[in-house]
Amino acid sequence: MAIVSHELRSPLHGIIGLVESLCNSEKDEVRAKRMRMVTNCATRLLDLVVNIMEMASCIDAQRTGNATKQLCRDPVELPKIVDEIVTLIKNSTDKRGKSLVKPDVELINNVEAMPIIEADAYKCTQVFYNIITNGCKFTMKGSLTVSSKVDSENKWVEVRMTDTGIGVARASLERIFEPFEQEDSTEGRCQEGIGLGLSIAKEVVERHGGRILVESELGVGTTFLVRLPVVMAADTRQAQTPIQEKVAQCRAVLRNIAITPSDSPTTDDKPSRRPVVLSVDDDLVSQTVVEDLVKDKYDIHMALDGHEALQYLKTCKVLPDVVLLDVMMPGITGIEVCRTVRQTLQRSEIMLPILMVSALTTGTATADAFKAGCNDYITKPFQEQVLMARIKSALKVKMQHETEVARLKKMESGPCESLGSGLRKRV
């Protein structure tokens, strides 16, 4: 299933990336507008692929009894996830190019502080994105409010989404969570979508041990209530909040550093040369997308498979500053390349940020990547701002690490050198 998902998403990533690159350099507004339409079409197709593959994953999990095993357990801060989703939806458009939030509708975020829970951050993002966008489709005026509550015993967190939309008839309410079910399934229906969003939301919530409830009155509005158990995170990592990509998804977990904010160099620090990015991907289209996005700020070296990447790292005079590494490649996979690099570069003074880049979105794929030693995981397709921000963040951490290593070395050698100098003067 993961392979099928990867093969479906990868070409779409190429289409979106290349068209966005052309659009950014297009001076003719008419052509640029057409290119943006292509991007919107490809993005909508990607949404359909993601939902269909997620539904297939849910069915497979039910069949094999591995529902909970397919979840990635992260420290999750739900208020931040909801805030990012609300911001994303406010800036999103439908297939007609119109805002998802109707002109006479106010999207309100009243979610308050809640305990950090252990859950799958990516799938939690899917749940709330699907429910909130569903409310936006059927709310023509009034409001859509997202609010929260924590029970008195701190065992459950609740997120409630209430709209003043058209409502759902009682007969339809009974099957609202069934796959491919829609309130209006006729050929003349006015809303887009294939009826998987709510079904996926229900499956994901129940796989977390939670419940999803719905109340609705025709002509008045609808309320969805998501209840998730407060399973406290087993470690103290910063709560993960996927942004963009519906998931986007975005897990900035940078490891192998030991510095404090006070030790960090200022943001004005600039490298003496252009940083080098090593891009490793067997898909030439994906390589072209990356090259177009980064070439103005970084030098880039491309490797088309794991063997070529390892050979370059072995023979190059100066290591690259950042590695963009695809997960699924023939021969040596990205996971194996990452693991080999980490085993080879064991000296603490060497900091080589590895950013895994893949169309795989499963919790297992992400977990395997971090176990192998990657610093970040970027889901295809990504937007230019996301990729550039991740690279910039990785370079900043690399610079901070190298500065700290130099400082510690100076501290270790400084006192001894001063003492030796003093003794020589006395003699």
Secondary structure as GFF3:
##gff-version 3
##sequence-region A 1 427
A	DSSP	alpha_helix	2	25	.	.	.	ID=ss1
A	DSSP	alpha_helix	29	64	.	.	.	ID=ss2
A	DSSP	three_ten_helix	68	70	.	.	.	ID=ss3
A	DSSP	beta_strand	74	76	.	.	.	ID=ss4
A	DSSP	alpha_helix	78	90	.	.	.	ID=ss5
A	DSSP	beta_strand	105	110	.	.	.	ID=ss6
A	DSSP	beta_strand	117	119	.	.	.	ID=ss7
A	DSSP	alpha_helix	121	137	.	.	.	ID=ss8
A	DSSP	beta_strand	142	150	.	.	.	ID=ss9
A	DSSP	beta_strand	156	163	.	.	.	ID=ss10
A	DSSP	alpha_helix	170	173	.	.	.	ID=ss11
A	DSSP	alpha_helix	197	207	.	.	.	ID=ss12
A	DSSP	beta_strand	211	217	.	.	.	ID=ss13
A	DSSP	beta_strand	221	229	.	.	.	ID=ss14
A	DSSP	three_ten_helix	261	263	.	.	.	ID=ss15
A	DSSP	beta_strand	276	280	.	.	.	ID=ss16
A	DSSP	alpha_helix	284	294	.	.	.	ID=ss17
A	DSSP	beta_strand	299	303	.	.	.	ID=ss18
A	DSSP	alpha_helix	306	315	.	.	.	ID=ss19
A	DSSP	beta_strand	322	326	.	.	.	ID=ss20
A	DSSP	alpha_helix	334	344	.	.	.	ID=ss21
A	DSSP	beta_strand	354	358	.	.	.	ID=ss22
A	DSSP	alpha_helix	363	372	.	.	.	ID=ss23
A	DSSP	beta_strand	376	379	.	.	.	ID=ss24
A	DSSP	alpha_helix	384	426	.	.	.	ID=ss25
###
